[in-house]
Amino acid sequence: MAAAHSVSLRTVHRVFQAHETTVCDVIRRARRSRCRRDLADPRDASPVRAIGARWGCPRPSEFTRAFRAATGMTPTQFRALVQKRF
């Protein structure tokens, strides 16, 4: 990111700090968002573990823990709830 914008790594971190977040937090939120999107897609029959791995969490237990911490439910519960609505 820093190289793409011709700035130092420290400058990138300062910009994110000014917005009261970190680069890692933004990346985690983006990955969770993509996981939620894929879990909600009725055309995507991929196993939950495959969706987690697709978005950077190759260990199913870690994916489940992080997803539950962020959403209050497991990825399987989320998928069932969202797909039930359709």
Stockholm file with secondary structure:
# STOCKHOLM 1.0

chainA/1-86         MAAAHSVSLRTVHRVFQAHETTVCDVIRRARRSRCRRDLADPRDASPVRAIGARWGCPRPSEFTRAFRAATGMTPTQFRALVQKRF
#=GR chainA/1-86 SS CTGGGTCCHHHHHHHHHHTTCCHHHHHHHHHHHHHHHHHHCTTCCCCHHHHHHHTTCCCHHHHHHHHHHHHSSCHHHHHHHHHHTC
#=GC SS_cons        CTGGGTCCHHHHHHHHHHTTCCHHHHHHHHHHHHHHHHHHCTTCCCCHHHHHHHTTCCCHHHHHHHHHHHHSSCHHHHHHHHHHTC
//
